[in-house]
Structures are given as structure tokens and as C-alpha cells.
Amino acid sequence: MNNQQTSDASDFLDTLKNGIWLLGVSSWLFGITDRSIASLSDGYLSALDIVQLFTALFFFACWLFLKPVSKT
């Protein structure tokens, strides 16, 4: 019975990790989209807008590399 509890806990943690990762992906995509719309709304890109967009894209790419690996 103890082995079953360990397996259930492991499955729960894997599901939780994947859920948090997917929430992060959707949050980053929303943030990048929002920043892009805000940057382009005045008709031109300033150097600060470009830096902010590339910073957000860099952190989004880093987040993608943090995808949890399933153990099944």
C-alpha cells in the first residue's frame, strides 16, 4: 500500500509541475502580446520598447527550456 501512495504522490507532483509550466507559458505569451500591442500603439518603436520586448522573449525562451520531464 505504501508503494501505491508513493506512486500517487509522484503522479500528483508531475501533474502539478506540468500545470504550473503551462500556466507560465500562457502568462508569458499574454505578457509578450500585451507589451507588443502597447509598444506598437503609438506608431513607432523606441529603443526602450525593443529592449523590453527582447527581454520578455528571452525569459519566455528560458521558461520553455524549464519544461518538466515526465518520469513515465
One Martini backbone bead per residue (centre of mass of N, CA, C, O) as a GRO file, in nm:
protein
   72
    1MET     BB    1   0.055   0.064  -0.017
    2ASN     BB    2   0.301   0.259  -0.013
    3ASN     BB    3   0.360   0.248  -0.319
    4GLN     BB    4   0.090   0.379  -0.406
    5GLN     BB    5   0.135   0.652  -0.260
    6THR     BB    6   0.393   0.728  -0.411
    7SER     BB    7   0.268   0.724  -0.693
    8ASP     BB    8   0.049   0.938  -0.642
    9ALA     BB    9   0.244   1.167  -0.560
   10SER     BB   10   0.405   1.167  -0.824
   11ASP     BB   11   0.167   1.228  -1.012
   12PHE     BB   12   0.086   1.494  -0.881
   13LEU     BB   13   0.357   1.644  -0.923
   14ASP     BB   14   0.361   1.622  -1.231
   15THR     BB   15   0.095   1.774  -1.276
   16LEU     BB   16   0.178   2.034  -1.129
   17LYS     BB   17   0.423   2.107  -1.303
   18ASN     BB   18   0.269   2.122  -1.574
   19GLY     BB   19   0.065   2.339  -1.486
   20ILE     BB   20   0.269   2.562  -1.418
   21TRP     BB   21   0.402   2.571  -1.695
   22LEU     BB   22   0.145   2.641  -1.859
   23LEU     BB   23   0.085   2.902  -1.708
   24GLY     BB   24   0.352   3.039  -1.787
   25VAL     BB   25   0.314   3.036  -2.093
   26SER     BB   26   0.052   3.202  -2.101
   27SER     BB   27   0.169   3.448  -1.953
   28TRP     BB   28   0.397   3.516  -2.151
   29LEU     BB   29   0.218   3.552  -2.402
   30PHE     BB   30   0.051   3.779  -2.287
   31GLY     BB   31   0.286   3.975  -2.222
   32ILE     BB   32   0.399   3.998  -2.510
   33THR     BB   33   0.141   4.096  -2.642
   34ASP     BB   34   0.096   4.346  -2.467
   35ARG     BB   35   0.373   4.481  -2.526
   36SER     BB   36   0.336   4.497  -2.832
   37ILE     BB   37   0.082   4.672  -2.838
   38ALA     BB   38   0.199   4.906  -2.668
   39SER     BB   39   0.441   4.967  -2.860
   40LEU     BB   40   0.253   5.001  -3.137
   41SER     BB   41   0.030   5.225  -3.067
   42ASP     BB   42   0.218   5.493  -3.152
   43GLY     BB   43   0.389   5.385  -3.435
   44TYR     BB   44   0.662   5.330  -3.266
   45LEU     BB   45   0.993   5.226  -3.185
   46SER     BB   46   1.180   5.215  -2.920
   47ALA     BB   47   1.449   5.117  -2.746
   48LEU     BB   48   1.289   5.031  -2.493
   49ASP     BB   49   1.085   4.846  -2.634
   50ILE     BB   50   1.290   4.647  -2.749
   51VAL     BB   51   1.416   4.560  -2.483
   52GLN     BB   52   1.155   4.453  -2.355
   53LEU     BB   53   1.091   4.239  -2.569
   54PHE     BB   54   1.362   4.078  -2.556
   55THR     BB   55   1.341   4.010  -2.258
   56ALA     BB   56   1.076   3.854  -2.270
   57LEU     BB   57   1.173   3.646  -2.482
   58PHE     BB   58   1.404   3.532  -2.316
   59PHE     BB   59   1.234   3.432  -2.071
   60PHE     BB   60   1.052   3.250  -2.239
   61ALA     BB   61   1.273   3.062  -2.345
   62CYS     BB   62   1.363   2.971  -2.064
   63TRP     BB   63   1.090   2.849  -1.981
   64LEU     BB   64   1.084   2.627  -2.202
   65PHE     BB   65   1.346   2.477  -2.078
   66LEU     BB   66   1.169   2.409  -1.795
   67LYS     BB   67   1.044   2.158  -1.873
   68PRO     BB   68   0.903   1.896  -1.751
   69VAL     BB   69   0.979   1.560  -1.686
   70SER     BB   70   0.855   1.265  -1.741
   71LYS     BB   71   0.861   0.932  -1.560
   72THR     BB   72   0.699   0.719  -1.767
   0.00000   0.00000   0.00000
